[in-house]
Amino acid sequence: MSNPSADSTFVMDDIYRATTTAIPNVSRNMLGSLKTFVGAGTNDPDEKEAFLDIKPLTRRGPAAEVGDDIELKAVQLQFPSARTLDKNNSLYQEERIETGRGNLLVAIQGDRTQPAMITYHDLGLNHVANFQAFFNFSEMRTLAQNFCLYHINAPGQEEGAATVPEGYIYPTMEELSEQISDVMLHFNLKSFIGLGVGVGANVLVRFALFHPEKVDALCLLNCVSTTAGWIEWGYQKLNARHLRSKGMTQGALDYLMWHHFGRLTEERNHDLVHVYREYFEHHVNPMNLALFIDSYIQRTDLNISRELDPNRRASVRTVEVPVLNMTGALGPHVDDTVTFNSRLDPSTSTWIKLQDCGMVLEEQPAKVVEALRLFLQGNGYALKLSRKPSASPSEDFSVGG
């Protein structure tokens, strides 16, 4: 049996000699040398030629002494676009909605005659920071053309929000969910698909529990269904106190980064981490965020359970709408989503863990779009989109029921 490493060494030696050694009385130009190098390791002449689309340029004068000019048609320079959380005003129409617990800002995106999709953001974010980049992702932009997007911002959390007045009592989680009814009434919406992250996911589930007839389906990321534990409660209380008295402290900043990215943050996308760290430090109203945090850590349990016995199912409180329950493998909320999944009806819910990410909308948008597309099609939505082949689901997802 031949030694593969030895064979590889002989091939590379041959290539080296063929492309660098001066051979008397043999005419070899740069084009031939490059083709020899590219085609090494295969005996198929077609394969050698097809590896790169290479052709000589038309001569415009005497032959150069060094060799022929070549054109590499398949090689393109790609410059990464600068990541930013600046709002693109051309995407949205913003409206202030009066609700029973004050007003809130809703950003509308798309054709209002299309089915409605309502989004709700997470802690420290708003519709721009949480969803703009995701909906600008090429594949999601195509999918989103099938819907009109209504991005709800929790009170005081929108970009450039003024500090809430002294003595303002922030809405509870139940009251935040009831504000969705006022939004639907204002825009004359009969039902919607919900897309929520973290706190926003919890808000959307609460609304669906009280108004299942108004919700067609829910796509939830990092949804927590239980009350705050002692560690979370104490840490967040301390953060809220510092946000009120000192602004965005290092402790509060570190907690927000952990909440969104989870572990191994600095070892992943440095550009993404830097942008969000800068955003939390300079573009978040700390007083308003403190009130939002207080409301979240005082949340009640969703009080739902899984009941497989059809005779007893009617007496059990559960989420009656289809649910896509997603999380990132590196995020801090994996166990919370597993608990949430254990309390859902397995016939109408799917749990997905995306690999190599914590902030899934930013780090794995293609996989989220693929999962969302399949989820919506499975629930009867005929989507107009151009779909490119994707990797095998087993490589991208951990799926459970």
Buried (B, 14 or more C-beta within 10 A) or exposed (E): EEEEEEEEEEEEEEBEEBBEEEEEEEEBBBBBBBBBBBBBEEEEEEEBEEBBEBEEEEEEEEEEEEBEBBEEEEEEEEEEEEEEBEBEEEBBEBBEBEBEBBEBBBBBBBEEEEBBBBBBBBBBBBBBBBBBBBBEBEBBEBBBBBBBBBBBBBBBBBBEBEEBEEEBEBBBBBBBBBBBBBBBEBBEBEBBBBBBBBBBBBBBBBBBBEBBEBBBBBBBBBBBBBEBEEEBEEBBBBBBBBBBEEEBBEBBBBBBBBBBBBEEBEEBBEEBBEBBBEBBBEBBBBBBBBBBBBBBBBBEEBEBEBBEEEEEEEEEEBBEBBBBBBBBBBBBBBEBBBBBBEBBBEEBBBBBBBEEBBBBBBBBBBBBBBBBBEBBEEBEBEBEBEEEEBEEBEEBBBEBE
